[in-house]
């Protein structure tokens, strides 16, 4: 259980860091800079942060489900 909690914390910190960087790039590109490419890079970075977070949660949930399927009695119908 401790390793899953550490994995979730790592995913959370990495996801939030990349999300903050992406939001700051987006806001800089949208309001301050005249280059529209920075806005696109910011949007892509935010989408990447969400993707990393969701994939990390999926991997932790998959690992937990695999550990729980070995326990108990299998019922065959």
MDTraj code that builds the backbone (N, CA, C; nanometers):
import mdtraj as md
import numpy as np

residues = "UNK UNK UNK UNK UNK UNK UNK UNK UNK UNK UNK UNK UNK UNK UNK UNK UNK UNK UNK UNK UNK UNK UNK UNK UNK UNK UNK UNK UNK UNK UNK UNK UNK UNK UNK UNK UNK UNK UNK UNK UNK UNK UNK UNK UNK UNK UNK UNK UNK UNK UNK UNK UNK UNK UNK UNK UNK UNK UNK UNK UNK UNK UNK UNK UNK UNK UNK UNK UNK UNK UNK UNK UNK UNK UNK UNK UNK".split()
xyz = np.array([
    [0.0815, -0.1190, 0.0000],
    [0.0000, 0.0000, 0.0000],
    [0.0865, 0.1263, 0.0000],
    [0.1993, 0.1183, 0.0684],
    [0.2870, 0.2356, 0.0755],
    [0.3444, 0.2703, -0.0619],
    [0.3756, 0.1681, -0.1420],
    [0.4312, 0.1962, -0.2743],
    [0.3271, 0.2606, -0.3651],
    [0.2009, 0.2203, -0.3507],
    [0.0954, 0.2826, -0.4315],
    [0.0773, 0.4289, -0.3919],
    [0.0841, 0.4555, -0.2616],
    [0.0704, 0.5933, -0.2147],
    [0.1869, 0.6795, -0.2634],
    [0.3073, 0.6233, -0.2625],
    [0.4231, 0.6974, -0.3141],
    [0.4094, 0.7224, -0.4634],
    [0.3586, 0.6236, -0.5358],
    [0.3387, 0.6391, -0.6799],
    [0.2334, 0.7466, -0.7077],
    [0.1248, 0.7453, -0.6315],
    [0.0217, 0.8474, -0.6499],
    [0.0745, 0.9870, -0.6176],
    [0.1556, 0.9975, -0.5131],
    [0.2146, 1.1277, -0.4798],
    [0.3083, 1.1756, -0.5898],
    [0.3880, 1.0849, -0.6451],
    [0.4791, 1.1224, -0.7539],
    [0.4011, 1.1688, -0.8763],
    [0.2953, 1.0961, -0.9101],
    [0.2124, 1.1339, -1.0246],
    [0.1483, 1.2700, -1.0003],
    [0.1017, 1.2904, -0.8783],
    [0.0361, 1.4164, -0.8442],
    [0.1331, 1.5336, -0.8567],
    [0.2531, 1.5195, -0.8023],
    [0.3488, 1.6298, -0.8068],
    [0.3965, 1.6582, -0.9489],
    [0.4233, 1.5541, -1.0250],
    [0.4668, 1.5742, -1.1640],
    [0.3545, 1.6359, -1.2462],
    [0.2328, 1.5840, -1.2285],
    [0.1190, 1.6374, -1.3029],
    [0.0916, 1.7831, -1.2706],
    [0.0947, 1.8182, -1.1421],
    [0.0697, 1.9569, -1.1032],
    [0.1799, 2.0503, -1.1509],
    [0.3036, 2.0029, -1.1483],
    [0.4142, 2.0866, -1.1942],
    [0.4024, 2.1159, -1.3430],
    [0.3781, 2.0121, -1.4214],
    [0.3646, 2.0315, -1.5663],
    [0.2401, 2.1141, -1.5974],
    [0.1331, 2.0930, -1.5211],
    [0.0116, 2.1717, -1.5410],
    [0.0363, 2.3198, -1.5127],
    [0.1079, 2.3498, -1.4065],
    [0.1384, 2.4897, -1.3743],
    [0.2266, 2.5529, -1.4813],
    [0.3241, 2.4775, -1.5304],
    [0.4099, 2.5284, -1.6379],
    [0.3272, 2.5537, -1.7633],
    [0.2384, 2.4608, -1.7968],
    [0.1545, 2.4771, -1.9150],
    [0.0601, 2.5951, -1.9049],
    [0.0006, 2.6137, -1.7871],
    [-0.0895, 2.7278, -1.7687],
    [-0.0127, 2.8591, -1.7786],
    [0.1063, 2.8626, -1.7203],
    [0.1847, 2.9864, -1.7280],
    [0.2292, 3.0156, -1.8713],
    [0.2676, 2.9131, -1.9457],
    [0.3046, 2.9344, -2.0866],
    [0.1839, 2.9816, -2.1662],
    [0.0679, 2.9210, -2.1409],
    [-0.0535, 2.9615, -2.2115],
    [-0.0895, 3.1067, -2.1816],
    [-0.0876, 3.1433, -2.0533],
    [-0.1229, 3.2806, -2.0169],
    [-0.0222, 3.3810, -2.0722],
    [0.1060, 3.3452, -2.0697],
    [0.2075, 3.4330, -2.1270],
    [0.1858, 3.4485, -2.2773],
    [0.1595, 3.3396, -2.3457],
    [0.1390, 3.3467, -2.4896],
    [0.0104, 3.4167, -2.5284],
    [-0.0918, 3.4061, -2.4445],
    [-0.2220, 3.4637, -2.4782],
    [-0.2292, 3.6126, -2.4468],
    [-0.1746, 3.6531, -2.3332],
    [-0.1906, 3.7918, -2.2904],
    [-0.0678, 3.8794, -2.3159],
    [0.0513, 3.8271, -2.2987],
    [0.1711, 3.9113, -2.3019],
    [0.2390, 3.9082, -2.4384],
    [0.2631, 3.7884, -2.4903],
    [0.3397, 3.7746, -2.6134],
    [0.2498, 3.7911, -2.7355],
    [0.3100, 3.8332, -2.8442],
    [0.2368, 3.8459, -2.9697],
    [0.2428, 3.7187, -3.0538],
    [0.3170, 3.6192, -3.0075],
    [0.3320, 3.4955, -3.0830],
    [0.2225, 3.3971, -3.0432],
    [0.1464, 3.3532, -3.1404],
    [0.0384, 3.2590, -3.1102],
    [0.0912, 3.1170, -3.0900],
    [0.2171, 3.0935, -3.1258],
    [0.2719, 2.9590, -3.1068],
    [0.2883, 2.9258, -2.9587],
    [0.3153, 3.0258, -2.8759],
    [0.3271, 3.0006, -2.7322],
    [0.1937, 2.9575, -2.6724],
    [0.0851, 3.0103, -2.7257],
    [-0.0468, 2.9692, -2.6781],
    [-0.0701, 2.8221, -2.7097],
    [-0.0338, 2.7801, -2.8283],
    [-0.0481, 2.6394, -2.8662],
    [0.0408, 2.5480, -2.7846],
    [0.1613, 2.5930, -2.7572],
    [0.2524, 2.5134, -2.6744],
    [0.1967, 2.5012, -2.5332],
    [0.1383, 2.6087, -2.4813],
    [0.0779, 2.6043, -2.3485],
    [-0.0395, 2.5086, -2.3421],
    [-0.1248, 2.5115, -2.4436],
    [-0.2387, 2.4195, -2.4481],
    [-0.1899, 2.2757, -2.4575],
    [-0.0893, 2.2514, -2.5394],
    [-0.0337, 2.1167, -2.5514],
    [0.0292, 2.0678, -2.4227],
    [0.0948, 2.1572, -2.3505],
    [0.1555, 2.1196, -2.2231],
    [0.0489, 2.0853, -2.1201],
    [-0.0589, 2.1617, -2.1168],
    [-0.1691, 2.1315, -2.0246],
    [-0.2314, 1.9966, -2.0591],
    [-0.2521, 1.9715, -2.1870],
    [-0.3085, 1.8424, -2.2280],
    [-0.2136, 1.7284, -2.1941],
    [-0.0845, 1.7499, -2.2092],
    [0.0133, 1.6483, -2.1716],
    [0.0123, 1.6198, -2.0231],
    [-0.0043, 1.7234, -1.9415],
    [-0.0104, 1.7039, -1.7962],
    [-0.1327, 1.6226, -1.7570],
    [-0.2454, 1.6514, -1.8197],
    [-0.3671, 1.5746, -1.7913],
    [-0.3493, 1.4302, -1.8354],
    [-0.2875, 1.4088, -1.9503],
    [-0.2641, 1.2729, -1.9994],
    [-0.1720, 1.1956, -1.9059],
    [-0.0645, 1.2578, -1.8606],
    [0.0281, 1.1917, -1.7681],
    [-0.0430, 1.1556, -1.6387],
    [-0.1244, 1.2468, -1.5867],
    [-0.1968, 1.2210, -1.4626],
    [-0.2946, 1.1049, -1.4791],
    [-0.3719, 1.1056, -1.5877],
    [-0.4699, 0.9983, -1.6084],
    [-0.4029, 0.8634, -1.6318],
    [-0.2941, 0.8608, -1.7063],
    [-0.2237, 0.7342, -1.7283],
    [-0.1628, 0.6823, -1.5990],
    [-0.1113, 0.7703, -1.5153],
    [-0.0570, 0.7277, -1.3868],
    [-0.1635, 0.6686, -1.2974],
    [-0.2802, 0.7325, -1.2914],
    [-0.3912, 0.6796, -1.2119],
    [-0.4358, 0.5451, -1.2673],
    [-0.4393, 0.5323, -1.3997],
    [-0.4774, 0.4061, -1.4620],
    [-0.3793, 0.2953, -1.4263],
    [-0.2498, 0.3248, -1.4295],
    [-0.1499, 0.2226, -1.3957],
    [-0.1597, 0.1799, -1.2501],
    [-0.1835, 0.2732, -1.1601],
    [-0.1972, 0.2383, -1.0184],
    [-0.3226, 0.1542, -0.9973],
    [-0.4331, 0.1917, -1.0612],
    [-0.5565, 0.1144, -1.0472],
    [-0.5413, -0.0251, -1.1071],
    [-0.4729, -0.0366, -1.2202],
    [-0.4504, -0.1668, -1.2821],
    [-0.3641, -0.2548, -1.1937],
    [-0.2602, -0.1980, -1.1342],
    [-0.1735, -0.2744, -1.0451],
    [-0.2507, -0.3239, -0.9231],
    [-0.3362, -0.2398, -0.8697],
    [-0.4146, -0.2795, -0.7527],
    [-0.5136, -0.3899, -0.7879],
    [-0.5759, -0.3808, -0.9045],
    [-0.6708, -0.4847, -0.9454],
    [-0.5999, -0.6170, -0.9713],
    [-0.4802, -0.6140, -1.0254],
    [-0.4056, -0.7375, -1.0477],
    [-0.3659, -0.8030, -0.9171],
    [-0.3340, -0.7242, -0.8165],
    [-0.2992, -0.7815, -0.6871],
    [-0.4206, -0.8421, -0.6184],
    [-0.5373, -0.7863, -0.6383],
    [-0.6567, -0.8348, -0.5705],
    [-0.7180, -0.9567, -0.6382],
    [-0.6865, -0.9826, -0.7644],
    [-0.7471, -1.0974, -0.8314],
    [-0.6857, -1.2286, -0.7863],
    [-0.5657, -1.2270, -0.7295],
    [-0.5033, -1.3510, -0.6836],
    [-0.5591, -1.3975, -0.5499],
    [-0.6286, -1.3133, -0.4794],
    [-0.6817, -1.3483, -0.3491],
    [-0.8235, -1.4027, -0.3630],
    [-0.8612, -1.4883, -0.2701],
    [-0.9980, -1.5380, -0.2664],
    [-1.0154, -1.6663, -0.3445],
    [-1.1388, -1.7103, -0.3480],
    [-1.1746, -1.8343, -0.4170],
    [-1.2373, -1.7975, -0.5504],
    [-1.1923, -1.8654, -0.6533],
    [-1.2502, -1.8410, -0.7851],
    [-1.3791, -1.9206, -0.7984],
    [-1.4803, -1.8566, -0.8476],
    [-1.6097, -1.9212, -0.8675],
    [-1.6266, -1.9441, -1.0164],
    [-1.6423, -2.0702, -1.0543],
    [-1.6594, -2.1056, -1.1946],
    [-1.8043, -2.1453, -1.2140],
    [-1.8689, -2.0848, -1.3067],
    [-2.0102, -2.1171, -1.3323],
    [-2.0249, -2.1931, -1.4595],
])
top = md.Topology()
chain = top.add_chain()
for i, resn in enumerate(residues, 1):
    res = top.add_residue(resn, chain, resSeq=i)
    for name in ("N", "CA", "C"):
        top.add_atom(name, md.element.get_by_symbol(name[0]), res)
traj = md.Trajectory(xyz[None], top)
